[in-house]
């Protein structure tokens, strides 16, 4: 019984650390395998900070809205850090994804990445929608992290308006986590830039 309590305490501690917003990583070597998401987020964080942008932020728990607020004082690198975790240009990820490139009905480029079956990557799927100039319109990613203590599943979405400054329009994170000896929990955050 004591061992189970210790494991549960450790799982909760690890999950709390893994759930905290992470600041954006410093620019590392890029493989050019995919759109430069980290560079985009870094530029947007700077533009949002300089313009003193407000965000309408909604927090959800088990699919239900818990709170909605309009906030102005935001640490944008911290706020967008989770999305940078889905970057596919890390050297360790080179060649781990099957890539499909198509054009949608609006003439936008759609680049879809699927992790290969044996790939050691927490990003399982990512889709970039780019305008004719190669600027980001939308990004979606599915991330899965598993170990013996917990399983975390994340759905990330970023929406942008190319040509605008800042270009970022909205972002969302939907996360579910199952801890060892515990029920699954689901929560989310939605942010909409107020112009």
Number of C-alpha atoms within 10 A of each C-alpha: 6 7 8 11 11 11 15 17 12 13 20 17 11 14 18 10 11 11 12 11 14 17 17 21 14 9 10 10 9 15 15 12 17 19 20 17 19 24 15 15 21 20 17 20 23 14 17 22 18 10 10 12 18 18 21 15 20 17 19 18 16 14 11 11 13 12 11 14 11 14 14 14 11 15 12 19 22 15 15 21 20 19 25 20 18 23 20 27 19 17 13 11 18 14 14 18 21 12 16 11 13 11 14 10 6 8 11 19 21 19 18 20 22 18 19 15 10 7 14 12 18 18 24 20 21 24 21 23 24 21 18 12 9 12 20 25 20 21 23 20 22 19 18 17 14 12 9 8 16 18 16 21 17 19 19 21 18 21 18 20 16 18 9 9 12 21 21 24 19 19 21 20 20 20 21 17 21 18 19 17 13 12 9 14 13 18 18 21 18 18 22 17 19 14 8
